[in-house]
Amino acid sequence: MQKSVHRLLALLGLVLAFSLVAASCGNDDDDGAAPAATEAPAAATEAPAATEAPEATVSLVQDGGTLQAVLDRGHVLCGSRDDVPGFALLNADGEYEGFDIDMCRVVAAAIFGDANAVEIVPVTSAERFTALAAGQFEVMNRNTTWTATRDGTEGANFLFTTYYDGQGLMVPASTGFTTLEDLEDANICVSTGTTTELNLTAVFAARGIPFNPVTFEGFDTLVPAYEEGQCEAMTADSSVLGVFKFEIEGKGGADQHIMAELISKEPLGTVVRDGDTEWAQVVNWATMATVQAWEFGLDSSNIGSYDGTDPNILNFLGRDGFDPGLGLPTDFAINVVEQVGNYEEIFNRYPQLGVLAGSVNDLWSNGGLMYVPPYR
């Protein structure tokens, strides 16, 4: 009897404990501490359909199946732009060309053995991360700066840096302006929805220099406005300023002066969606192959005919069946370099980008920052 009472009391205590736990969980719900996913702001629920990731895309990323989806489609979708000569431009023949476009073609050459198996999807600065997350393209090469906030909040995975840059300002040479302080109360043309706009605001505020930002969606409207005198200065990555200085002066426009001071670091490179390691490594190693070939002295004219005995190069070319398990054909590097070129060839194809030799974008062995992991 005494044992039965003890058992009954133990059972009652257990029930009471479970009741307290349940009540505690119920109080969290009553306090309104709903998960963040259920508290989406109104703007998110009103976003256009193009910005909402379809179920298939979400499932695809979670399942790690981007590579297979691209293979099944037969071509890569690459987000870029169409308004910056040297980087990404829709030319008079209706074809995309530029450094970033070639980096898109590199991925297609690596996967399909065909650099033309790519479709360029033009996207604005303000919409690029939403479009990437929504599955409108699998790769993005679009003068996009790698920052901590973008890495942490945009659902984006930043891969190898293909171009090291920094933000500068350009003014008509006739103004005589040489320092940021000369731009007090000036109108400054800047692309909206970019780190460029944020950097400009932060640096001028820190220096106590008042100015008036004049914002534009893209350079196709920004540059004409600058040339027409709507702004005393324009700001962009220094490489882009060099491009437009080249363009403006080349067609007989006013001489331009790019100020010596850079106001930021701008590592630009390839971006993919978070959540698919296999796809990220495919794109990353395809891109890095252009630098590795350059380091090995291999270019579009000789990579396919290499007959040496360097074991590192033989591995890189996929000879003797070497396969590091990246999900790429073993001879992908040959296809990339023969069809698109090594990094040096791609860079020098576009004189608007400046001089490669001796710059930060030169090989590490030449004092630059281009350095890739060993292919072994």
LOLUMNU-189328 format. One line per field, with one value per residue (C-alpha): residue in one letter; x, y, z. Coordinates in Angstrom, 1 decimal. Layout:
REM LOLUMNU-189328
resn = [a, ...]
u = [X, ...]
v = [Y, ...]
w = [Z, ...]
//
This chain:
REM LOLUMNU-189328
resn = [m, q, k, s, v, h, r, l, l, a, l, l, g, l, v, l, a, f, s, l, v, a, a, s, c, g, n, d, d, d, d, g, a, a, p, a, a, t, e, a, p, a, a, a, t, e, a, p, a, a, t, e, a, p, e, a, t, v, s, l, v, q, d, g, g, t, l, q, a, v, l, d, r, g, h, v, l, c, g, s, r, d, d, v, p, g, f, a, l, l, n, a, d, g, e, y, e, g, f, d, i, d, m, c, r, v, v, a, a, a, i, f, g, d, a, n, a, v, e, i, v, p, v, t, s, a, e, r, f, t, a, l, a, a, g, q, f, e, v, m, n, r, n, t, t, w, t, a, t, r, d, g, t, e, g, a, n, f, l, f, t, t, y, y, d, g, q, g, l, m, v, p, a, s, t, g, f, t, t, l, e, d, l, e, d, a, n, i, c, v, s, t, g, t, t, t, e, l, n, l, t, a, v, f, a, a, r, g, i, p, f, n, p, v, t, f, e, g, f, d, t, l, v, p, a, y, e, e, g, q, c, e, a, m, t, a, d, s, s, v, l, g, v, f, k, f, e, i, e, g, k, g, g, a, d, q, h, i, m, a, e, l, i, s, k, e, p, l, g, t, v, v, r, d, g, d, t, e, w, a, q, v, v, n, w, a, t, m, a, t, v, q, a, w, e, f, g, l, d, s, s, n, i, g, s, y, d, g, t, d, p, n, i, l, n, f, l, g, r, d, g, f, d, p, g, l, g, l, p, t, d, f, a, i, n, v, v, e, q, v, g, n, y, e, e, i, f, n, r, y, p, q, l, g, v, l, a, g, s, v, n, d, l, w, s, n, g, g, l, m, y, v, p, p, y, r]
u = [0.0, 2.8, 4.6, 1.4, 1.0, 4.6, 4.1, 0.9, 2.7, 5.6, 3.1, 1.3, 4.7, 5.6, 2.3, 2.7, 6.2, 5.0, 2.1, 4.6, 6.7, 3.7, 2.5, 6.0, 6.0, 2.4, 3.5, 6.2, 3.5, 1.2, 4.0, 4.0, 7.5, 6.6, 9.5, 11.0, 9.8, 6.1, 6.8, 7.7, 7.3, 4.6, 7.1, 8.2, 4.7, 4.0, 7.2, 6.6, 6.6, 10.0, 11.6, 10.1, 12.1, 9.9, 9.5, 11.5, 14.5, 14.3, 14.1, 16.9, 19.3, 18.4, 19.0, 22.3, 21.2, 22.1, 24.8, 22.4, 19.7, 22.2, 23.3, 19.7, 18.9, 22.0, 23.3, 24.3, 22.3, 24.6, 23.5, 25.5, 24.9, 25.0, 26.3, 30.0, 32.6, 35.4, 33.4, 29.9, 28.4, 25.7, 27.5, 26.2, 25.8, 23.6, 26.2, 27.5, 31.2, 33.6, 35.7, 32.7, 31.0, 34.1, 34.0, 30.5, 31.7, 34.5, 31.8, 30.0, 33.3, 34.2, 30.9, 29.9, 33.1, 31.3, 31.9, 28.8, 26.5, 25.6, 22.7, 23.4, 20.6, 21.0, 20.0, 20.1, 22.3, 19.2, 17.7, 20.7, 20.7, 16.9, 17.1, 20.0, 18.0, 14.9, 16.8, 16.7, 20.4, 22.9, 26.0, 26.6, 29.5, 28.4, 31.0, 29.8, 31.8, 32.3, 31.3, 30.5, 26.8, 26.2, 27.9, 25.7, 22.3, 21.8, 21.8, 24.9, 28.1, 31.1, 33.8, 37.2, 38.0, 38.6, 39.3, 40.7, 39.4, 38.7, 36.2, 37.3, 35.8, 36.1, 35.7, 36.1, 39.8, 38.7, 37.3, 40.8, 39.4, 41.9, 40.7, 37.4, 37.2, 37.0, 33.6, 31.9, 28.2, 28.7, 26.2, 27.8, 26.4, 26.2, 24.5, 21.7, 21.5, 25.2, 28.1, 29.3, 26.5, 27.0, 30.7, 30.2, 27.8, 29.9, 33.3, 31.9, 30.0, 33.1, 35.1, 32.2, 31.9, 28.3, 27.3, 24.2, 23.9, 22.2, 21.2, 20.8, 19.9, 22.7, 25.6, 23.6, 21.8, 24.4, 27.2, 25.1, 23.9, 27.4, 28.5, 25.6, 26.8, 24.1, 26.8, 30.2, 31.6, 30.8, 31.9, 32.4, 35.0, 38.3, 38.3, 34.9, 36.0, 38.9, 36.5, 34.4, 37.3, 38.5, 35.1, 34.4, 37.7, 37.8, 34.7, 36.0, 34.5, 36.1, 39.3, 38.6, 40.6, 40.4, 41.3, 44.2, 42.5, 40.6, 37.8, 37.3, 38.4, 36.3, 37.0, 34.9, 34.2, 31.8, 28.8, 26.4, 23.5, 24.1, 23.3, 24.9, 28.6, 28.9, 27.9, 30.1, 33.2, 32.4, 32.1, 35.1, 37.6, 36.4, 37.2, 40.5, 41.7, 42.2, 44.8, 46.4, 46.9, 48.5, 50.9, 51.9, 52.6, 49.7, 47.4, 44.9, 47.6, 49.5, 47.4, 46.1, 49.5, 51.5, 54.0, 56.1, 56.4, 55.6, 53.3, 51.4, 50.6, 49.7, 47.2, 45.8, 45.2, 43.5, 46.2, 46.5, 43.0, 43.6, 40.3, 40.1, 36.3, 35.1, 32.2, 33.9, 35.2, 38.9, 40.0, 37.8, 40.9, 41.8, 38.3, 38.3, 41.6, 41.4, 38.0, 38.1, 41.8, 43.9, 43.4, 46.1, 44.5, 41.1, 42.2, 44.3, 41.5, 39.8, 42.2, 39.6, 40.5, 44.0, 47.4, 47.7, 51.5, 52.6, 49.0, 47.3, 45.6, 48.9, 50.1, 51.3, 54.7, 54.9, 53.8, 50.1, 47.2, 46.2, 46.9, 45.0, 45.2, 47.3, 45.6, 46.5]
v = [0.0, 2.4, 1.6, 2.3, 5.7, 6.5, 5.5, 7.6, 10.7, 10.2, 10.0, 13.1, 14.9, 13.9, 15.1, 18.4, 18.8, 18.3, 20.7, 23.4, 22.9, 23.1, 26.2, 27.8, 27.1, 28.5, 31.7, 32.4, 32.3, 34.5, 37.1, 37.5, 36.2, 34.7, 33.5, 36.2, 34.4, 35.0, 38.7, 39.7, 43.4, 44.7, 45.5, 41.9, 40.7, 43.2, 42.5, 41.7, 38.1, 38.4, 39.1, 36.1, 32.9, 30.2, 27.0, 25.1, 27.5, 27.2, 23.5, 23.4, 25.3, 23.3, 20.0, 21.3, 20.6, 23.8, 22.1, 19.4, 21.9, 23.9, 20.7, 19.8, 23.2, 23.2, 26.7, 29.0, 32.0, 34.8, 38.1, 41.2, 44.6, 46.3, 49.8, 49.8, 49.5, 47.2, 45.4, 44.6, 46.3, 45.5, 46.6, 48.0, 44.5, 43.5, 41.3, 41.4, 42.0, 42.9, 41.5, 40.4, 38.9, 36.8, 35.6, 34.4, 32.6, 31.0, 29.1, 27.9, 26.7, 24.8, 23.0, 22.4, 22.8, 25.6, 29.3, 30.3, 28.1, 31.1, 33.6, 37.1, 38.5, 42.2, 43.4, 46.8, 47.5, 47.8, 44.5, 42.2, 40.4, 39.9, 38.5, 36.2, 34.9, 34.5, 32.2, 34.5, 33.5, 31.1, 33.3, 37.0, 39.0, 42.6, 44.9, 43.7, 44.5, 41.8, 43.3, 41.8, 42.9, 41.5, 38.3, 38.1, 39.3, 39.0, 35.2, 35.6, 33.6, 35.7, 33.7, 34.5, 38.2, 38.9, 42.6, 44.6, 48.2, 51.3, 54.1, 57.5, 60.7, 62.4, 66.0, 68.1, 69.1, 72.7, 72.9, 72.6, 70.4, 68.0, 67.2, 66.1, 69.4, 71.1, 69.4, 71.2, 71.7, 70.1, 68.0, 64.5, 61.9, 58.4, 55.1, 54.3, 51.0, 50.5, 50.5, 53.5, 55.6, 54.4, 55.1, 58.6, 59.5, 57.9, 59.5, 63.0, 62.9, 61.8, 64.7, 67.2, 68.0, 68.8, 67.7, 66.9, 63.3, 63.1, 59.4, 57.3, 53.7, 53.1, 54.6, 54.9, 57.8, 58.9, 59.7, 61.8, 63.8, 64.4, 65.4, 67.9, 69.5, 68.3, 67.3, 68.9, 65.4, 61.7, 58.8, 55.1, 52.5, 53.9, 51.4, 52.5, 56.2, 55.3, 53.7, 56.8, 59.2, 57.2, 57.4, 61.1, 62.3, 59.9, 61.4, 65.0, 65.8, 67.9, 66.7, 64.8, 64.5, 61.5, 62.5, 60.7, 59.8, 56.5, 56.4, 52.7, 49.1, 47.4, 43.7, 42.7, 39.2, 36.3, 35.7, 32.8, 32.0, 30.6, 27.0, 25.0, 24.1, 22.0, 24.8, 27.3, 25.2, 24.5, 28.3, 29.2, 26.7, 27.6, 31.2, 30.5, 28.4, 31.6, 32.8, 29.4, 29.0, 32.5, 31.5, 28.3, 30.3, 28.7, 30.7, 30.1, 29.4, 26.7, 25.1, 22.4, 21.4, 21.3, 18.4, 19.0, 16.8, 19.2, 17.1, 20.2, 21.3, 17.7, 17.6, 21.0, 19.7, 16.5, 14.3, 10.7, 10.8, 13.3, 14.3, 16.3, 15.7, 19.2, 18.1, 19.4, 17.5, 16.7, 18.8, 21.8, 24.2, 23.5, 24.5, 27.6, 28.9, 27.9, 29.4, 32.5, 33.0, 33.1, 36.0, 38.1, 37.6, 38.5, 41.6, 43.0, 42.4, 45.5, 48.6, 50.5, 48.5, 50.1, 48.6, 45.1, 44.8, 46.1, 46.7, 45.0, 42.8, 41.4, 37.9, 37.5, 36.5, 40.0, 41.8, 41.7, 40.1, 37.3, 34.1, 30.8, 27.6, 24.8, 22.5, 19.1]
w = [0.0, 1.0, -2.3, -4.2, -2.6, -3.4, -7.0, -7.2, -5.8, -8.2, -11.1, -10.0, -9.7, -13.2, -14.6, -12.7, -14.2, -17.7, -17.1, -16.0, -19.1, -21.3, -19.5, -19.9, -23.7, -23.9, -22.1, -24.8, -27.5, -25.4, -25.1, -28.9, -29.3, -32.7, -34.9, -37.2, -40.3, -39.3, -38.8, -42.4, -43.0, -45.3, -48.0, -48.2, -48.6, -51.3, -53.3, -57.0, -58.1, -59.7, -56.4, -54.6, -54.7, -56.2, -54.3, -56.8, -56.2, -52.4, -52.6, -55.2, -52.9, -49.9, -51.8, -53.2, -56.7, -58.6, -60.7, -61.9, -62.7, -64.8, -66.6, -67.2, -68.7, -70.9, -70.1, -67.2, -66.2, -65.2, -63.6, -64.8, -66.3, -69.7, -69.2, -68.2, -71.0, -70.1, -67.5, -68.9, -71.9, -74.5, -77.7, -80.9, -82.3, -79.4, -77.8, -74.2, -73.8, -71.0, -68.1, -66.0, -69.0, -69.7, -66.1, -66.8, -69.9, -67.9, -65.8, -68.9, -70.5, -67.3, -67.0, -70.6, -72.6, -74.4, -73.3, -75.2, -73.1, -70.9, -70.9, -69.5, -67.3, -66.8, -63.4, -61.6, -58.5, -56.3, -57.4, -57.9, -54.5, -54.5, -58.1, -57.1, -54.1, -56.2, -58.7, -61.7, -62.2, -60.6, -60.9, -60.6, -62.0, -61.7, -60.1, -56.8, -53.6, -50.9, -47.6, -44.2, -44.3, -47.7, -46.8, -43.7, -44.7, -48.5, -48.8, -51.0, -51.0, -52.2, -54.0, -55.4, -55.8, -59.5, -59.3, -56.4, -56.6, -54.5, -54.7, -56.0, -57.4, -60.8, -61.7, -64.8, -64.9, -65.4, -61.9, -60.3, -57.6, -56.1, -52.6, -51.0, -49.1, -52.5, -53.0, -50.1, -51.0, -54.4, -56.3, -56.6, -59.0, -57.5, -58.3, -55.8, -53.9, -53.8, -51.3, -53.4, -52.1, -48.5, -48.6, -50.0, -47.2, -44.5, -45.5, -46.2, -42.8, -41.0, -42.6, -41.9, -45.6, -46.6, -50.1, -52.2, -53.5, -57.0, -57.4, -60.5, -61.2, -63.6, -65.5, -68.7, -67.0, -64.5, -66.9, -69.3, -66.4, -65.2, -68.7, -68.8, -65.6, -63.3, -60.9, -60.0, -59.5, -59.9, -57.7, -58.5, -58.3, -59.6, -62.4, -63.5, -63.3, -65.5, -68.0, -68.3, -68.3, -71.3, -73.0, -72.3, -73.5, -76.4, -77.9, -77.6, -74.2, -71.4, -69.8, -66.6, -63.3, -61.0, -57.5, -56.0, -52.8, -52.6, -49.9, -49.7, -50.4, -53.1, -53.6, -56.6, -57.7, -58.4, -56.2, -55.9, -53.6, -50.1, -49.4, -52.1, -51.5, -54.6, -56.9, -55.1, -55.5, -59.2, -59.9, -57.6, -59.2, -62.7, -62.0, -60.2, -63.1, -65.1, -62.6, -62.1, -65.8, -65.9, -63.1, -64.9, -68.1, -69.9, -72.2, -75.0, -77.5, -75.6, -72.9, -75.2, -76.5, -73.2, -73.4, -70.3, -67.2, -64.4, -62.1, -60.9, -64.4, -65.4, -62.5, -63.6, -67.1, -65.8, -67.3, -66.1, -64.8, -62.0, -60.5, -57.2, -57.0, -57.7, -59.9, -63.0, -66.1, -65.5, -68.5, -67.5, -67.3, -70.9, -72.1, -69.9, -71.1, -74.7, -75.2, -72.8, -71.9, -68.7, -66.3, -68.0, -71.4, -70.2, -68.3, -71.2, -73.6, -72.2, -72.1, -70.1, -67.0, -66.9, -66.7, -65.1, -64.7, -61.3, -60.1, -57.1, -59.7, -60.8, -59.8, -56.2, -57.6, -59.2, -56.1, -56.7, -54.9, -57.4, -55.5, -55.6, -53.6, -55.1, -57.6, -56.2]
//
